[in-house]
Every structure is written in C-alpha cells, then in structure tokens.
Amino acid sequence: MTVTVTAGESREAISSEELTVWRMLQRAQVRITRVLETDLLVEHDLALASYDVLTQLSESPDRRLRMNDLADRVLLSRSGLTRLVDRLQRDGLVEREACASDARGLFAVLTDDGAVRLAEATPTYLRGIRAHFLDVLDAGELRQCAAMLNKLFPAPAGEELPA
Amino acid sequence: MTVTVTAGESREAISSEELTVWRMLQRAQVRITRVLETDLLVEHDLALASYDVLTQLSESPDRRLRMNDLADRVLLSRSGLTRLVDRLQRDGLVEREACASDARGLFAVLTDDGAVRLAEATPTYLRGIRAHFLDVLDAGELRQCAAMLNKLFPAPAGEELPA
C-alpha cells in the first residue's frame, strides 16, 4: 500500500513501511513514558512532568530557574507549567520567588523537601530507563540512536554527545 | 560524570552519555510532535490527537470503533478520549452510536464531514513527517530505527515491518 501525497506542486509517495516506522516511534515514546510514569506514581506519588521539573531545578544554580526558562526545559506550555508549579508548591516541593532586580522575573525554586523527594524518586526513574531503554539496546545501537537523534534535532549547547 | 543507581540489592551506573541519549529521545519526540501539531492547527484547525482519532476511525470497518478500543489505539486515557470525542462531536466530525447487540458498547463513528476534514489534513500531516523525520534519515538509518523500535516495543499484530 502506498499513500500518495499532493503538497503544492510536488507529489511524493510515503510507503507503508515508512509510515509504520513513524507510528512505531510514536507508540514507543508513549509506552515508555507511561511505564516510567506508572512506576514514579506508584512508588513516589510523582507524575513524570513533576519529576522533570524537580530535576531541572536541582541541576540549576541555586536550585532555581525563571518560569519561562523552566517551561522551555521541561517542554511544557507556560500555562501548563503554571498549573504544575501550583501543585508542586501546595505539596511543598517547589516555591515561587520574585526576582529583586527584575520586576518581570518570577522564579521557581526547589525546596529542601523537593530535593529529598527527587533523591528518593531518582533510583526508580533510572531503573526504568535502564530496564526499558538502555538495557534493550546494545552499545552499537545506542550510538546509532544518538547519531540519528543528532541529525533529527541537534542537541542544545552543552548537551552534545562526544563523537 | 556518572550517576550511580541503587536499586534493591543491585547497583548499576548510568553514564552521562546514556542519560543524554535518553533525554535527546524525549526532546526529539516532543519537538516533532509540536511541529506536526502546529501545521495541523494552522492549516486545518485540528489538534494532533484529533487527527489520530479521525485516522483510526477511517481505517476501521464501517468507520467505527468502540470507545475503549479507540482509546487504546490513540494512546489516550478513557477520560481524555471522552473529552476529545465530545469536541469532535460538537464539530460534526464524529458521532457516538450505541451498539444494539451490546448494552456496554458505545461506538465512535467517523461522519462524512470528518472523512472530508481528514482527507484535507492528511497531505499536511504526511508532508510534516517527510520533512522532519523521513527525509532527514537515509534508508539505512530508517531500517536501523525500525529494528531498534521493534526491540524496544514489538509492533502489534498486523503492523510488523517486513524483515
């Protein structure tokens, strides 16, 4: 089966094999995300997005980031992040702080309780990545995977893989 | 930098290279999803999840699926799908139908308007996959990608790739 695409003046066919690779990629990502999230929820009552927020804050100077920068890093919309930080603040894991030198600036800051919860949850998260991703692929496949991802979306500065 | 994981009795290290591959994979999936969704929203006022629902229905016998089966195929929670189908029904793209022979059964059915909207949006969707995924990788890389995805998550029956 071949799907024919008419796009402006050009016609290009997408084979069913190509479409299948794409659908497999979508499914793989959703499934691995679900598996990781289930473990984090069951063992630590943390959603995956919450885990990502705590991780990004813990890796930042003074454990704080501007809300806009944090939204970029965890790949959430600004409104989605606002709701998530509301919840994390209610749970005592994150605080908001105004920036003294910048009226526009609003920071999210990791609390000590947030740091403890993150440290507790990290072994679960890393065990999940190992079991469902890293251990399934061999070293050569991981290198192939990294090379393809680098072609698809060049890594941000500071996160390039060694060649 | 090496992150050390303590998981039960075993200790396993995850290298920063491994963690980076994982983070790249997460980002690649989110970014490509965003790019595809933006095109679909701008050109056809369709969210990506809506496009997926219309596609699954159009590929099913009599253009209909039980809500539970549809939720599995588009990888949404049952409650998330219910809200999405509410919206698609308001827009006239999908109808709900009770199943005569099965009191538990509730179907989602693609309407003629839904089929037309799907047909209009499909070139945009396929053009996006081609530009941001298929054309970036060469044929060998696509085969590597498929092989890795098959290892990570074996494809459902009927969607296996030819060897």
Contacts between the chains, C-beta under 8 A, distances in Angstrom:
chain1	res1	chain2	res2	distance
A	3	B	122	7.8
A	3	B	126	6.5
A	5	B	122	7.7
A	5	B	123	5.2
A	5	B	126	4.5
A	5	B	127	6.2
A	5	B	130	7.3
A	6	B	123	5.6
A	7	B	123	5.3
A	7	B	126	7.8
A	7	B	127	4.5
A	12	B	130	6.3
A	14	B	126	5.3
A	14	B	129	7.0
A	14	B	130	6.3
A	14	B	134	7.0
A	17	B	146	7.8
A	17	B	161	6.0
A	17	B	162	6.8
A	18	B	129	7.8
A	18	B	134	5.3
A	18	B	142	6.9
A	19	B	129	7.6
A	20	B	146	7.5
A	20	B	155	7.3
A	20	B	159	5.9
A	20	B	161	5.6
A	21	B	134	8.0
A	21	B	142	5.7
A	21	B	145	5.9
A	21	B	146	4.8
A	21	B	149	7.1
A	21	B	161	7.2
A	22	B	129	5.3
A	22	B	133	6.1
A	22	B	134	7.3
A	23	B	159	7.0
A	24	B	146	6.7
A	24	B	149	4.2
A	24	B	150	7.3
A	24	B	153	7.2
A	24	B	155	5.9
A	24	B	159	7.6
A	24	B	161	7.8
A	25	B	29	7.3
A	25	B	133	7.7
A	25	B	145	7.2
A	25	B	149	6.1
A	26	B	29	7.7
A	26	B	75	7.8
A	27	B	75	6.8
A	27	B	153	6.2
A	28	B	149	5.2
A	28	B	152	5.2
A	28	B	153	4.7
A	29	B	25	7.3
A	29	B	26	7.7
A	29	B	29	4.2
A	30	B	75	4.4
A	31	B	75	7.8
A	31	B	153	5.5
A	32	B	152	7.2
A	32	B	153	7.6
A	75	B	26	7.8
A	75	B	27	6.9
A	75	B	30	4.5
A	75	B	31	7.8
A	122	B	3	7.8
A	122	B	5	7.7
A	123	B	5	5.2
A	123	B	6	5.6
A	123	B	7	5.3
A	124	B	7	8.0
A	126	B	3	6.5
A	126	B	5	4.4
A	126	B	7	7.7
A	126	B	14	5.3
A	127	B	5	6.2
A	127	B	7	4.4
A	129	B	14	7.0
A	129	B	18	7.9
A	129	B	19	7.6
A	129	B	22	5.4
A	130	B	5	7.3
A	130	B	12	6.3
A	130	B	14	6.3
A	132	B	152	7.5
A	133	B	22	6.1
A	133	B	25	7.7
A	133	B	152	6.9
A	134	B	14	6.9
A	134	B	18	5.3
A	134	B	21	8.0
A	134	B	22	7.3
A	136	B	151	5.4
A	136	B	152	5.4
A	137	B	148	6.0
A	137	B	151	6.6
A	137	B	152	7.4
A	141	B	144	7.6
A	141	B	148	5.5
A	141	B	151	7.7
A	142	B	18	6.9
A	142	B	21	5.7
A	144	B	141	7.7
A	144	B	144	5.1
A	144	B	148	7.2
A	145	B	21	5.9
A	145	B	25	7.2
A	145	B	148	6.1
A	146	B	17	7.8
A	146	B	20	7.5
A	146	B	21	4.8
A	146	B	24	6.7
A	148	B	137	6.0
A	148	B	141	5.5
A	148	B	144	7.2
A	148	B	145	6.1
A	149	B	21	7.1
A	149	B	24	4.2
A	149	B	25	6.1
A	149	B	28	5.2
A	150	B	24	7.3
A	151	B	136	5.5
A	151	B	137	6.6
A	151	B	141	7.7
A	152	B	28	5.2
A	152	B	32	7.2
A	152	B	132	7.5
A	152	B	133	6.8
A	152	B	136	5.4
A	152	B	137	7.4
A	153	B	24	7.2
A	153	B	27	6.2
A	153	B	28	4.7
A	153	B	31	5.5
A	153	B	32	7.6
A	155	B	20	7.4
A	155	B	24	5.9
A	159	B	20	6.0
A	159	B	23	7.1
A	159	B	24	7.6
A	161	B	17	6.1
A	161	B	20	5.6
A	161	B	21	7.2
A	161	B	24	7.8
A	162	B	17	6.9
